Amino acid sequence: MEALDVLESRIETFGTLPEVFDFVRDQAIELGFVRMSYHMSPKFDAPISARTVVYTHGFPPEAERLYGNLELRKLDPIPQRTFELGRITYWADAMRDCADRPGVAQFAEAFAAFGLEHGFGIPLFGPRSRDAYASFDFGRPATEEDDAAIVQIRSLSQFAHQRICVLIETSRERPQLSERELEVLQWMARGKSTTDIGTILGISPETVRTYSQRIYLKLKASDRIGAVVKAIKLGLVEA
């Protein structure tokens, strides 16, 4: 596997959530993990809430269907125990620590048939309390020889989670511009005048001004310079 600083730099270039998920999955497989999951919850929600979105790879389909049962998911003690400890926590240890909690025995019994006993959970911390939970499993008991891989996937998961947080926040801040508005904005960023843009796009200068006003409104800018600067910051146009 590449050095962590190189991997972090690569993650920073990804512009969509699937790109981040697929990258972490591929790196995890290279490190020897056979299954993994990522649980993203709304701010301040528990990682087992009904609103949690769960990305998985390598789990038996029937186990995934069971975990999709929200009543059963609520009984999962592992994510919460992982956050309580604030560190990597093995599934078996979390189950043992929480054995006396209501419903834990039922949850353990439901998943025992799938051999899901050797993995571990990782608490992931993000900006503005946007935390998440990830889990990984070699499909066998971990040994001292696996320590380096565990450290790698812990760091990689944190890098990836931070990138996901950025993408989520950016998508909420980024206004939705039409294809024509983006074309006008791009030529504005290249320093073209209203008349030039009209000639390039085959529309009248007045129509360009109309699009410009829409762009200013959507970007909450008062003029061309302000619109271009904000567009660059949001990644709508290239500097």
C-alpha positions in Angstrom: 0.0 0.0 0.0 1.1 3.6 -0.7 2.2 5.9 2.1 -0.6 7.4 4.2 0.2 10.9 3.1 -0.1 9.9 -0.5 -3.4 8.2 0.1 -4.7 11.2 2.0 -3.8 13.5 -0.9 -5.6 11.2 -3.3 -8.7 11.2 -1.1 -8.7 15.0 -1.2 -9.2 14.9 -5.0 -12.4 12.9 -4.9 -15.5 14.9 -5.7 -18.3 12.3 -5.0 -19.1 9.9 -2.1 -19.0 6.8 -4.3 -15.4 7.6 -5.2 -14.4 7.8 -1.5 -16.3 4.6 -0.6 -14.8 2.6 -3.5 -11.3 3.8 -2.8 -11.5 2.8 0.9 -13.0 -0.6 -0.1 -10.2 -1.3 -2.6 -7.5 -0.3 -0.1 -9.1 -2.4 2.6 -9.2 -5.5 0.4 -5.6 -4.9 -0.4 -4.9 -4.9 3.3 -6.7 -8.3 3.7 -10.1 -7.3 5.0 -13.0 -9.3 3.6 -15.9 -7.1 4.8 -16.4 -3.6 6.0 -19.2 -1.0 6.8 -19.6 2.7 7.2 -22.4 4.2 9.2 -23.2 7.9 8.6 -25.8 9.4 10.9 -27.4 12.9 11.0 -25.7 15.2 13.5 -26.2 14.1 17.1 -28.0 10.9 16.1 -26.8 7.5 17.3 -25.0 5.4 14.7 -27.8 2.8 14.9 -30.7 5.3 14.4 -33.4 4.8 11.8 -31.9 7.7 9.8 -28.4 6.2 9.7 -27.2 5.4 6.2 -25.1 2.2 6.1 -22.6 1.4 3.3 -21.5 -2.2 3.4 -19.2 -4.6 1.5 -18.6 -8.3 2.0 -21.4 -9.1 4.4 -23.7 -12.0 3.7 -26.9 -10.7 2.0 -29.1 -12.2 4.7 -27.1 -10.5 7.4 -27.6 -7.2 5.5 -31.3 -7.8 5.3 -31.5 -8.5 9.0 -29.6 -5.3 9.8 -32.0 -3.4 7.7 -34.7 -4.3 10.2 -34.6 -1.1 12.2 -35.9 -2.7 15.4 -33.1 -5.2 15.3 -30.5 -2.6 14.4 -31.4 -0.6 17.6 -30.2 -3.6 19.6 -26.7 -3.5 18.1 -24.4 -2.4 21.0 -21.1 -2.3 19.1 -21.2 1.2 17.5 -22.3 2.9 20.8 -19.7 0.9 22.8 -17.0 1.9 20.3 -17.9 5.6 20.8 -18.0 5.2 24.6 -14.5 3.9 24.5 -13.3 6.3 21.8 -11.0 3.8 20.2 -10.9 0.6 18.0 -13.2 -1.9 19.7 -13.5 -5.6 18.7 -17.0 -6.8 18.2 -16.7 -9.7 20.6 -15.4 -7.4 23.4 -18.3 -4.9 22.8 -20.8 -7.8 23.0 -19.2 -9.1 26.2 -19.1 -5.6 27.8 -22.8 -5.0 26.9 -24.1 -8.5 27.6 -26.5 -7.3 30.3 -28.1 -4.5 28.2 -31.6 -5.2 27.0 -31.8 -6.9 23.6 -28.0 -7.6 23.2 -28.4 -11.3 23.6 -31.1 -11.3 20.9 -28.9 -9.3 18.6 -25.9 -11.6 19.2 -28.0 -14.7 18.5 -29.4 -13.3 15.3 -25.9 -12.7 13.8 -24.1 -15.7 15.4 -25.0 -17.9 12.4 -23.1 -15.7 10.0 -19.8 -16.0 11.8 -19.6 -12.2 12.4 -17.4 -12.3 15.4 -13.9 -11.3 14.6 -14.2 -7.7 13.3 -13.8 -4.4 15.0 -15.4 -1.0 15.0 -13.7 2.4 14.6 -15.1 5.7 15.9 -14.7 8.5 13.2 -14.8 12.1 14.2 -15.7 15.0 11.9 -16.3 18.7 12.0 -19.4 20.2 13.5 -20.2 17.0 15.4 -20.6 15.0 12.2 -19.3 11.7 13.5 -19.5 8.3 12.0 -18.7 4.6 12.6 -16.8 2.1 10.5 -16.1 -1.6 10.9 -13.7 -4.0 9.3 -13.2 -7.7 9.5 -10.5 -10.1 8.3 -12.9 -12.9 8.6 -10.6 -14.5 11.2 -9.1 -13.6 14.5 -6.6 -10.7 14.1 -3.0 -11.4 15.1 0.0 -9.2 15.8 1.0 -9.4 12.2 -2.2 -7.6 11.4 -1.3 -4.5 13.5 0.1 -2.5 10.7 -3.0 -3.1 8.5 -5.3 -2.1 11.3 -3.3 1.2 11.9 -3.5 1.9 8.2 -7.2 1.3 7.8 -7.9 3.4 11.0 -6.0 6.4 9.5 -7.4 5.9 6.1 -11.0 5.7 7.4 -10.5 9.0 9.3 -9.2 10.7 6.2 -12.1 9.4 4.1 -14.7 10.4 6.7 -13.3 14.0 6.8 -13.5 14.1 3.0 -17.1 12.9 3.1 -18.0 15.6 5.6 -16.5 18.2 3.3 -18.5 16.8 0.3 -21.7 16.8 2.3 -21.3 20.4 3.4 -20.2 21.6 0.0 -23.2 19.9 -1.7 -25.5 21.8 0.6 -23.8 25.1 0.0 -23.5 24.7 -3.7 -26.3 26.3 -5.6 -28.0 24.5 -8.5 -27.2 26.4 -11.7 -28.6 25.4 -15.1 -26.3 24.2 -17.9 -26.6 27.6 -19.6 -25.9 29.5 -16.4 -22.8 27.4 -15.9 -21.7 28.2 -19.4 -22.1 32.0 -18.9 -20.4 31.7 -15.5 -17.4 29.9 -17.0 -16.9 32.6 -19.7 -17.3 35.3 -17.0 -14.5 33.6 -15.1 -12.4 33.7 -18.2 -12.8 37.5 -18.4 -15.1 37.7 -21.3 -17.5 40.6 -21.7 -21.2 40.4 -21.9 -21.1 41.0 -25.6 -18.3 38.4 -26.1 -20.3 35.8 -24.1 -23.3 36.5 -26.2 -21.3 36.0 -29.4 -19.7 32.8 -28.2 -23.0 31.2 -27.0 -25.1 32.6 -29.9 -27.4 34.6 -27.7 -28.1 38.3 -27.3 -26.2 40.5 -24.7 -29.6 41.1 -23.0 -30.1 37.4 -22.5 -26.5 37.1 -21.1 -27.4 39.9 -18.6 -30.5 38.0 -17.6 -28.5 34.9 -17.0 -25.9 37.0 -15.1 -28.6 38.3 -12.8 -29.8 34.8 -12.1 -26.3 33.7 -11.3 -25.7 36.7 -8.9 -29.0 35.8 -7.1 -28.1 32.1 -6.8 -24.6 32.8 -5.6 -25.7 35.6 -3.4 -23.2 38.0 -5.1 -23.7 41.6 -6.0 -21.4 41.7 -9.1 -19.4 39.7 -11.6 -16.2 39.6 -9.5 -18.0 38.4 -6.4 -19.9 35.7 -8.4 -16.7 34.4 -10.0 -14.8 34.3 -6.7 -17.6 32.4 -5.0 -17.9 30.1 -8.0 -14.2 29.2 -7.7 -14.5 28.5 -4.0 -17.4 26.2 -4.6 -15.7 24.4 -7.4 -18.3 25.5 -10.0 -15.6 26.9 -12.3 -11.8 26.4 -12.5 -9.5 29.2 -11.4 
